[in-house]
Amino acid sequence: MPGPNASLNDEKAPQDSSIETEFNRQAVQEALESILATPLFRSSRNYTAFLRFVVDRRLEGRTEDLKERSLGVDVFGRRFRGETRAETDL
């Protein structure tokens, strides 16, 4: 299990099926739902979609999906036309 200094950019999250890991995942999910219930997140679909996407991908060990293009397309429904760097309003 990663320590407190583990990076979101780790290749893969550990796939440990222990009770402790499942408890931690459940605690993260509960914390996520608590955060999403706050007025700031309730009033913003974009904030909610972004935070849920990032947390879900991390818990699934799919941090390679946390890139500008996938966030724009998968979270915000954007269609990119050409080079990602040319899209300045994401």
C-alpha positions in Angstrom: 0.0 0.0 0.0 1.4 3.4 -0.9 2.6 5.7 1.9 1.3 9.2 2.6 3.8 10.6 0.2 2.7 8.5 -2.7 2.1 10.4 -5.9 -1.0 10.4 -8.0 1.3 9.7 -10.9 2.2 6.2 -9.7 1.9 3.7 -12.6 -0.7 1.6 -10.9 -2.4 1.6 -7.6 -1.8 -1.6 -5.6 -4.4 -4.2 -6.3 -4.3 -5.6 -2.7 -7.7 -7.2 -1.9 -7.2 -7.1 1.9 -9.8 -5.9 4.3 -7.7 -2.9 5.1 -7.4 -1.8 1.5 -11.2 -2.2 1.0 -11.8 -0.2 4.1 -9.5 2.5 2.8 -11.3 2.6 -0.6 -14.7 2.8 1.2 -13.3 5.6 3.4 -12.1 7.5 0.3 -15.5 7.0 -1.4 -17.3 8.3 1.7 -15.0 11.3 1.9 -15.6 12.0 -1.7 -19.4 11.9 -1.3 -19.1 14.2 1.7 -17.1 16.7 -0.3 -19.4 16.5 -3.3 -22.3 17.3 -0.9 -20.9 20.7 -0.1 -22.5 23.8 -1.6 -19.5 24.5 -3.8 -19.6 21.1 -5.5 -23.4 20.8 -5.5 -23.5 24.0 -7.5 -20.9 23.0 -10.1 -21.3 20.0 -12.4 -17.7 20.6 -13.7 -16.1 20.5 -10.2 -18.1 17.4 -9.3 -17.3 15.6 -12.6 -13.6 16.5 -12.3 -13.2 15.4 -8.7 -15.1 12.2 -9.2 -13.1 11.3 -12.3 -9.8 11.9 -10.6 -10.7 9.9 -7.5 -12.3 7.1 -9.4 -9.3 6.7 -11.7 -6.9 6.7 -8.8 -8.8 4.1 -6.9 -9.0 2.0 -10.1 -5.2 2.3 -10.6 -5.8 4.1 -13.9 -3.7 7.2 -13.3 -2.5 7.1 -16.9 -6.0 8.5 -17.8 -5.3 11.7 -15.9 -4.1 13.7 -18.9 -5.3 17.0 -20.4 -7.0 15.3 -23.4 -8.8 12.6 -21.4 -10.0 15.1 -18.8 -11.3 17.4 -21.5 -13.1 14.7 -23.4 -14.2 12.3 -20.6 -15.0 14.9 -17.9 -16.0 18.0 -19.8 -17.3 16.6 -23.0 -14.9 18.6 -25.2 -14.0 17.7 -28.7 -10.4 18.6 -29.6 -9.6 19.9 -33.0 -5.9 19.2 -33.6 -3.1 19.8 -31.1 -4.1 19.8 -27.4 -1.8 22.7 -26.6 -3.8 24.9 -29.0 -6.9 24.5 -26.8 -6.4 27.2 -24.2 -9.9 27.4 -22.7 -10.1 24.0 -21.1 
